Amino acid sequence: MRIALLTDLHANRDALAACLAHAEQHGAERYAFLGDLVGYGADPGWVVDTVMSYAAQGAIVVLGNHDSAVVHEGPSHMHAEAQLAVEWTRAQLNLEQRDFLAKLPFTAEQGDCLFVHASADAPDQWNYIFDVLDATRSFYATNARVTFCGHVHEPSLFNMSATGKVSSFTPIGDSNIPLPSSRRWLAIPGAVGQPRDGNPAAAYAVFDDATHDLTFYRVPYDCEAAARKIIAAGLPVRMGQRLLIGL
């Protein structure tokens, strides 16, 4: 089965629509959304409704830190602009949409795959996986052969050998990578709605659980339109401008 892996949608309707269309064209049979459906972008209602419709058809969906912040009011460790977007988003969502976010789990499993927004070792602490040390902690927290994460906004791939050695790889552009069963893997598809690796094209990946191939994709979309909507909504201008440069 070919599973499309989409994370950090961040209420970016234009990017999500482009990735979903691309995934369908490339034979995706199931979908997994790895959190942060909302935050930063101008279309939280449309994005949540869209993910809800996929969830009703069997898609995997897990909770992200921005999703959690929107539905659980309280002290926040987010920077001021992110918190402003959280409060704006909260006012845009209806009860059904907020209830959907509130009921999302931190993790989900399917076969020998684990799906989580942040790290497997402390999924409710929103720790980032930036390097080999971070990845190692996540590897030791699960028996899953492949772990799929979001949160970082940059595509990356880590692997652990049978002897416990962990190494990393940064995919560039569209990249097809076999994930042999002799190793364990941790993959971060990159962000659909707010890439931060200097490439403004939306990022997602497709995993084939029969061939064990993982393909990273970059999908151009109308980021200028997405940026204009952010600014028109009264959200910080920088949130829109950063979409144009992918940072």
Phi and psi in degrees as a GROMACS rama.xvg file:
@    title "Ramachandran Plot"
@    xaxis  label "Phi"
@    yaxis  label "Psi"
@TYPE xy
-94.9142  117.049  ARG-2
-109.224  119.46  ILE-3
-80.9802  131.167  ALA-4
-113.223  112.099  LEU-5
-125.434  129.161  LEU-6
-139.516  159.964  THR-7
51.3902  58.6866  ASP-8
-70.2454  -35.6268  LEU-9
47.9816  47.7704  HIS-10
55.7035  28.7428  ALA-11
-100.194  92.146  ASN-12
-60.8607  -43.37  ARG-13
-62.414  -43.546  ASP-14
-69.4444  -43.2049  ALA-15
-65.0673  -44.0103  LEU-16
-59.9497  -40.371  ALA-17
-65.7112  -41.0876  ALA-18
-70.0816  -39.9689  CYS-19
-64.7886  -40.6634  LEU-20
-65.019  -40.9285  ALA-21
-63.884  -43.6921  HIS-22
-63.03  -41.7584  ALA-23
-63.2971  -41.7658  GLU-24
-64.507  -26.5487  GLN-25
-101.429  22.8674  HIS-26
79.2403  22.2351  GLY-27
-62.7646  134.384  ALA-28
-110.185  -19.4775  GLU-29
-147.081  161.245  ARG-30
-130.15  144.57  TYR-31
-131.248  125.101  ALA-32
-108.425  118.436  PHE-33
-98.0437  33.6079  LEU-34
94.943  169.315  GLY-35
55.4644  59.6818  ASP-36
-68.9987  -29.8306  LEU-37
-122.394  179.491  VAL-38
98.8635  135.765  GLY-39
77.2325  -49.7428  TYR-40
-84.6647  172.603  GLY-41
-99.4273  -1.00322  ALA-42
-125.189  54.0778  ASP-43
-63.8307  -39.5395  PRO-44
-62.8622  -45.9729  GLY-45
-63.8159  -42.3835  TRP-46
-65.5451  -45.4322  VAL-47
-64.7  -42.8895  VAL-48
-59.5832  -40.9987  ASP-49
-64.5065  -46.0458  THR-50
-65.7692  -37.515  VAL-51
-59.0852  -40.003  MET-52
-67.3406  -36.2959  SER-53
-70.5371  -37.8392  TYR-54
-62.0634  -36.9759  ALA-55
-65.047  -20.4362  ALA-56
-100.313  10.767  GLN-57
105.393  5.83095  GLY-58
-66.4872  147.903  ALA-59
-83.5147  134.616  ILE-60
-139.089  129.134  VAL-61
-121.598  164.325  VAL-62
-81.0806  137.991  LEU-63
-109.99  167.974  GLY-64
-66.4983  -34.7332  ASN-65
-70.7837  -38.1346  HIS-66
-59.3864  -46.2772  ASP-67
-62.2158  -42.5772  SER-68
-64.3058  -34.0983  ALA-69
-68.0099  -38.5851  VAL-70
-98.4538  -12.9424  VAL-71
-121.618  92.3528  HIS-72
-68.6578  145.921  GLU-73
156.288  -170.019  GLY-74
-56.2273  139.534  PRO-75
-127.513  143.887  SER-76
-101.337  10.1352  HIS-77
-76.3046  156.001  MET-78
-71.6129  166.561  HIS-79
-59.2021  -41.799  ALA-80
-66.5603  -41.8359  GLU-81
-63.8961  -40.5112  ALA-82
-65.856  -38.3306  GLN-83
-60.5961  -42.4748  LEU-84
-65.3096  -36.8945  ALA-85
-61.2083  -47.0857  VAL-86
-66.121  -39.6703  GLU-87
-63.9476  -43.7383  TRP-88
-62.9012  -41.882  THR-89
-55.3006  -37.8514  ARG-90
-75.8889  -17.4682  ALA-91
-87.7426  -21.9728  GLN-92
-91.1534  143.465  LEU-93
-86.9481  177.24  ASN-94
-62.1483  -41.6463  LEU-95
-62.7388  -41.4394  GLU-96
-67.435  -42.5675  GLN-97
-66.7528  -37.9166  ARG-98
-64.6395  -38.4454  ASP-99
-60.2388  -47.2029  PHE-100
-63.7496  -41.2122  LEU-101
-63.7672  -26.95  ALA-102
-93.9349  1.10255  LYS-103
-70.0877  141.649  LEU-104
-82.1544  161.632  PRO-105
-72.6352  -33.5283  PHE-106
-139.065  161.986  THR-107
-145.891  151.955  ALA-108
-128.571  144.176  GLU-109
-143.793  116.879  GLN-110
58.8478  -126.396  GLY-111
-100.726  25.4235  ASP-112
-115.244  139.645  CYS-113
-113.884  137.054  LEU-114
-119.026  126.501  PHE-115
-153.586  150.53  VAL-116
-74.0963  -50.2416  HIS-117
-105.93  -119.495  ALA-118
-101.97  151.907  SER-119
-72.464  -24.2734  ALA-120
-77.0462  -25.9685  ASP-121
-152.72  71.442  ALA-122
-61.9516  -22.3501  PRO-123
-92.1772  1.63734  ASP-124
-102.411  -6.46553  GLN-125
58.1425  42.4017  TRP-126
-76.0114  141.529  ASN-127
-86.5686  150.08  TYR-128
-108.444  92.6803  ILE-129
-96.139  -29.3035  PHE-130
-146.032  -176.374  ASP-131
-61.4263  -38.3497  VAL-132
-63.8918  -44.8701  LEU-133
-61.0597  -44.2359  ASP-134
-64.0217  -38.054  ALA-135
-61.1855  -42.8454  THR-136
-60.4055  -39.1399  ARG-137
-68.7755  -41.8873  SER-138
-57.3185  -44.3686  PHE-139
-74.9069  -9.54731  TYR-140
-90.3998  -5.80612  ALA-141
-144.619  155.564  THR-142
-96.5985  1.58551  ASN-143
-61.796  140.587  ALA-144
-72.4933  -35.6542  ARG-145
-130.809  128.255  VAL-146
-113.538  131.541  THR-147
-112.286  126.627  PHE-148
-129.293  163.251  CYS-149
-122.866  -138.463  GLY-150
80.0645  -30.9991  HIS-151
-89.7534  -25.4978  VAL-152
72.8228  7.82775  HIS-153
-132.554  133.362  GLU-154
-64.4592  137.539  PRO-155
-160.316  161.457  SER-156
-142.62  128.019  LEU-157
-118.154  151.401  PHE-158
-140.87  150.728  ASN-159
-120.068  126.94  MET-160
-78.1614  172.844  SER-161
-62.5911  -22.9928  ALA-162
-91.0262  -0.265982  THR-163
93.3828  5.29448  GLY-164
-79.2568  132.061  LYS-165
-111.406  133.1  VAL-166
-134.595  169.172  SER-167
-133.686  162.463  SER-168
-148.76  140.354  PHE-169
-111.266  108.26  THR-170
-71.2826  142.802  PRO-171
-118.074  129.971  ILE-172
62.3226  -148.981  GLY-173
-80.0986  122.063  ASP-174
-137.862  126.289  SER-175
-102.636  124.517  ASN-176
-132.147  122.664  ILE-177
-73.8281  141.233  PRO-178
-114.855  81.7385  LEU-179
-62.1946  148.891  PRO-180
-72.4571  -6.16725  SER-181
-72.7162  -11.6546  SER-182
-128.325  163.616  ARG-183
-103.272  154.355  ARG-184
-134.082  147.942  TRP-185
-133.165  117.844  LEU-186
-119.073  135.575  ALA-187
-117.081  110  ILE-188
-68.1462  -16.2249  PRO-189
93.3196  176.425  GLY-190
-98.7074  133.883  ALA-191
-68.7157  -53.3859  VAL-192
-94.7409  -12.1344  GLY-193
-156.654  72.3289  GLN-194
-60.6348  147.277  PRO-195
-133.179  30.1067  ARG-196
-111.948  18.8541  ASP-197
86.3421  0.682447  GLY-198
-117.087  114.138  ASN-199
-72.1223  -12.4349  PRO-200
-64.5716  139.553  ALA-201
-61.0129  147.125  ALA-202
-121.173  138.262  ALA-203
-158.309  178.974  TYR-204
-143.446  162.208  ALA-205
-128.808  128.739  VAL-206
-110.836  129.293  PHE-207
-100.696  108.63  ASP-208
-79.0162  -1.40198  ASP-209
-91.9273  -44.6818  ALA-210
-93.0701  -13.7634  THR-211
63.8038  30.1372  HIS-212
-94.4661  138.692  ASP-213
-117.898  126.25  LEU-214
-117.308  120.499  THR-215
-87.7156  135.615  PHE-216
-124.395  148.828  TYR-217
-118.708  130.298  ARG-218
-123.703  109.177  VAL-219
-62.737  145.094  PRO-220
-149.694  176.747  TYR-221
-81.648  79.2306  ASP-222
-69.3785  -25.0503  CYS-223
-66.1357  -40.1108  GLU-224
-64.4511  -42.2869  ALA-225
-62.235  -39.5859  ALA-226
-67.0432  -41.6739  ALA-227
-61.3033  -39.0447  ARG-228
-66.5166  -37.7194  LYS-229
-61.5892  -46.5777  ILE-230
-67.2755  -40.7017  ILE-231
-64.6095  -28.2809  ALA-232
-76.1204  -7.6287  ALA-233
87.3843  8.9861  GLY-234
-77.2943  162.014  LEU-235
-53.128  134.152  PRO-236
-56.723  -36.8464  VAL-237
-61.3349  -30.3832  ARG-238
-64.5742  -33.5829  MET-239
-78.8159  -42.6243  GLY-240
-62.559  -33.9297  GLN-241
-69.249  -22.6661  ARG-242
-64.2712  -29.12  LEU-243
-73.5241  -22.1064  LEU-244
-118.562  -4.69107  ILE-245
68.5592  40.8147  GLY-246
